[in-house]
Amino acid sequence: MLLVSAPILGVPEKAALSQVIDSGWLTMGDRVREFEQAFASMHGARDCVAVGSCTAALHLLLHALGIGPGDEVLVPSLTFVATANAVLYVGATPVFVDIESVDVPLISVAEAEARCTTRTKAVILVHFAGYLPDREQWQRFARLRGLHIIEDAAHAPGLREVGTFGAAAAFSFYGNKNMTTAEGGAVIARDPDLLDRVRLARGHGMTTGTHQRLNSRTPQYDVTMLGFNYRMDEMRAAIGLVQLQNLQEWNEIRRIIAVLYRRLIADRCPAIVIPFSEPRTSAYHIMPIVLPRYASRQDVIDELRTQGIQTTIHYPPVHQMTFYRERFPGVSLPQTEDFAERELTIPLHPQITSAAAESVVAALAAALKTGALKAGAQRGTAA
Ligand SMILES: Cc1ncc(COP(=O)(O)O)c(C=O)c1O
């Protein structure tokens, strides 16, 4: 099966894992610290905090910013459910905002403005598919209203601009991301006090960790806040350090494949819309395409599947999930809903060859041709 995403793991990761096992120190040691410094430095930040997941990173950030019951946070619905869940974890209310358009499936500033109230405290910008929103526009928006900007950068590691929009950025190293630690995440915040609060809350609010106490005269510690266990372990950090060395090259290969897909699809399947037609900074995390209205998405999925090509959907909108629908009924986001009904994600990762990309597009072209014939026949029958 040609997968939508696939981690690249090999001898260096195995060697790094063996070294951790041989060292006998399994969590929150030198490797976690080294990974934090290397990850921060790649993003031009002074420091970062490694955590167990991006979900944990988002939760810690909202918590550290003091967002809680009675507060509202603007979020896209075109995202993974974790973005909205994190808002509920702190007792605040996620307010779903529509995307700009099918071409720019990023949260719309105009829609965000319409949904702001006196209770709005923050906006979470999701760098969907790896593409960055307009930073100056969002900074103006947030400054005028005194809002925090949090970047959900699960799709966009390795870009210098990420983490510079506002308060902070949260990253994911889950297995399908541009770099992986299996599970894992990180927080970049340029305000050292905010980062300190995140660091403290990551480990139960304890003033020192086990490793620090090993290197100190006193085994004492204090607990100064209600924190969580969102720590990263040494195995993950060791894999992360190896992966980080390849991240820029992998992102570049993703870019080249995305450009190739654009050209092939424009040539062979002109009825397909490829979002982000205008150039924009991206980490090219996934390759979303939007099918023409006449095509049955399920038929296209089935056709590609019979040819050994996996496809997925990014995303079933969060406001339409049973839990959210029941909790926040009546939310209508026309652009998000239209996009989500027609979106299909085709394989994009650094191991995809140009021949594989060509076979994906050939399969798409064949599936659309069958779809067009079927639609024509149905129209004929109806007439
Ligand atoms: C946009 C987005 N936000 C948050 C997450 C959550 O990441 P994690 O699995 O590391 O908690 C993901 C993961 O898929 C994601 O795609």
PDBQT file of the ligand as one rigid body, heavy atoms in Angstrom, charges set to zero:
ROOT
HETATM    1  C1  LIG A 401      -3.600  19.972  13.846  1.00  0.00    +0.000 C 
HETATM    2  C2  LIG A 401      -3.289  19.013  14.948  1.00  0.00    +0.000 A 
HETATM    3  N1  LIG A 401      -3.343  19.455  16.214  1.00  0.00    +0.000 NA
HETATM    4  C3  LIG A 401      -3.068  18.636  17.257  1.00  0.00    +0.000 A 
HETATM    5  C4  LIG A 401      -2.725  17.326  17.064  1.00  0.00    +0.000 A 
HETATM    6  C5  LIG A 401      -2.470  16.460  18.243  1.00  0.00    +0.000 C 
HETATM    7  O1  LIG A 401      -1.176  15.962  18.232  1.00  0.00    +0.000 OA
HETATM    8  P1  LIG A 401      -0.731  14.795  19.230  1.00  0.00    +0.000 P 
HETATM    9  O2  LIG A 401      -1.175  13.517  18.627  1.00  0.00    +0.000 OA
HETATM   10  O3  LIG A 401       0.770  14.919  19.242  1.00  0.00    +0.000 OA
HETATM   11  O4  LIG A 401      -1.348  15.050  20.536  1.00  0.00    +0.000 OA
HETATM   12  C6  LIG A 401      -2.642  16.819  15.762  1.00  0.00    +0.000 A 
HETATM   13  C7  LIG A 401      -2.284  15.417  15.542  1.00  0.00    +0.000 C 
HETATM   14  O5  LIG A 401      -2.605  14.773  14.601  1.00  0.00    +0.000 OA
HETATM   15  C8  LIG A 401      -2.938  17.680  14.677  1.00  0.00    +0.000 A 
HETATM   16  O6  LIG A 401      -2.892  17.236  13.416  1.00  0.00    +0.000 OA
ENDROOT
TORSDOF 0
